[in-house]
Amino acid sequence: MTARVLAGLGSAAAGLALARWALTVVTVTSGSMSPTLAAGDRALVRRCGAGAIRRGDVVLALLPPAGHAVALPGPGSGPEEVPPSATSGLQAESVSDEEFPDRFVKRVVALPDDVLLRDDVLAMLAPGRQPPDDLPHGWRIPPHSCFVLGDGADSWDSLTWGPLPLPLVIGKVVARAPAADAPRWQRVPASPWIS
């Protein structure tokens, strides 16, 4: 009987450890994803590989290392490296958690080999957000990369530092708990700017 109870407790502990590894909770610290995620909201993240990421997913990712951002190429050309001075001042600005000190939450709007047109990007920007002056008419997203945007008008994202390498994606945000409301988890809504 004791052996059966101990085996059951061991299984429960293993299940909890697996759930802790597969799921993590982070607190949003900026308005870059507002209105989808506001400062103070908690986000439940399910860890997953790059193959599970889809257009429209909100993801938790690590910042690209300084000097490793990819410039946006024209539609027929390949990616080019951005000089380290262009990315050395990047700061994590979206979430707070000890486990991932340099991470952020953004929405995936394009995947590898997608051709992203200027008009598509303009349609996805939050009201009041100005696109960069040098936004190309169109470009192909490089292999093993995705293009991410914040839902808010003030966001550091792929418009600032180029496509995000998919290996830097930690997981998908699957639910949120608003800071001001009761701690009730809700699904993360689709982008408010894409119809």
N, C-alpha and C positions, 0 to 999 in steps of 0.2 A: 504494500500500500504506500509506504513512504517513498519507495523508488518511483512509483507512478506519479506521485505528487511532485517530486523533484524533477522528473522528466517534463511534466506539464509546465512547471515554473521555468525550466530552461528553455522550452519552446516559446513561452510567452516573452521571455527576456530577449531571445533571438529575434522574435517578431518586432518587438519594440525597437531594437537596435537597427533592424532593416528599415523600419518606418522612419526612424530618425535620420538615417543616411539618405533615404529616398525623398524626404520632405524637409524643408527648412522654412522658417518664417523670418522675414526681414521687415524693417520699418522704413517707409518712404520718408525721405528728409527734404525733398524739394518739390516744386510744382511743375517739373518738366513733363510729367505725364498727366497733368490735370486736364480734363475732369475725370479721366479714368481712374487714376490713383492720385490722391491729394497728399500733401505733406502730413505726416502723422498716421496715415493708413498703414495697416499691416498687410503684407502680401505673403500668401502661401505659395511656395515654389516647389514644383516637382522636378527633381533632377532628371535630365534626359540627354541623350546623345544628339549630335547635329542632325541625324537622319529623321528625328521626330519633330523638327522645327518646321512650321508651315507659315505661309504668308498670313499676317493678321495676328499671330501669336505675340503676346507680351512676354519678354524674356528677361531673365537676370543674367548679366554677363560681366566679365572682367574687362577693364579698360585695356585697349591695345598698349603694349609697352612703348615707351618713348622711342621715336625713330622707326616704328614698325607700322605706322598707319599707311594706308594705300590711297594714293591720289585717284580721283575719278577720271578714267580715261575716256576718250571719245568712243563712239559706237564700234569702230573697227579696230581700235588699238588695244594693247594690253595694259595692265596696271603698271604704275610707276611708283617708286618709293618716295615718301615725303621726307624731307630733311629732318633730323632729330630736333632741331630748334623749333619746328612747327608743332611738335606734339609734346615737348618737354613740360609745358605748363598745364597739361590736362589734369583735372582733378575729378575724383568720383563725386557725383553730386546728387545721387538719387536715393540711395538706401543706406541704412545703418545696421551693421552686424559685425561682430568680432571675427567671424569665420572668413568673411570676404571683405577685406578693407578697401579695395579699389574696384568696386563694382557699381553697376547702374541698372536701371530697369528702362527698357524701351520696347517699341513695337516693331516687329519685323515686317517690312513692306516689300522686300524683294529677296530672292534666293539666287544661288549660283546660276549663271547663264541667262538670267532674266535680263531683258532689255528694258531699262527704266528711262522713260521719256520725260522731258522737262514738264510738259503739261500734266503728266501723272503726279509728279512730285508737287507741283503747285496745288493740285486738287487735294493732296493729303495734308497740306500744312494747316495748322490751326489758324483761325481768324486772327489777324494782327501780326502773324509771323512773316517776316521778310526773307525771301530766299537770297542766297549769296549772289553777288553780281556776276560771278563767273560760272554760274550753274550751266553745264553743257546742255545741248538740246537732247541728247540721249547718250547712253552708255550701257555696256554689258557688264553685269556684276561678275567679278572674277571667280574662278573655281574656289571652293572651300570658304566662301565669304557670303555675307548677307548684308542688306542695307537696312538700317534701323532709324526710326524717327521717334521723337517724343510727341505725345498728343497735345502738349501745351505749347504756348507761344514762345516760351523762353527755354530752349533745350539745346544741350550739347549732344550731338548725335552724328550720324553719318554725313550730314551736310557740312559738319565741321571737320571731321577727321577721316572721312571716306568709309568704304565698306569695312564691316567688322569680320575678322576671321572667325568662322564657325567654331573652331576648337575653344574659343573664349566664352562660348555660351555655357552657362552652368545649368540652366533649366527654364521651364515655362512657369509663368505666374498663372496658377489655376483658380485662385480665389483671393478675395480681399476682405478685410474687416475694417470699416471706417472707424477712425479714431474717436469721432464725436458720438457715434451710435453705440448701441449694445454690441458686445463682441460676437456678432453673428456674421458668419462667413457668407459672402456672395460671389457669384461668378464674375469674372472680369469681362466687362462688356466689349463689344466690337468697337473699332475706332469711331468716334463721333463725327469725324470729318470725311469719312469715305462712305458714299452711298451705295 
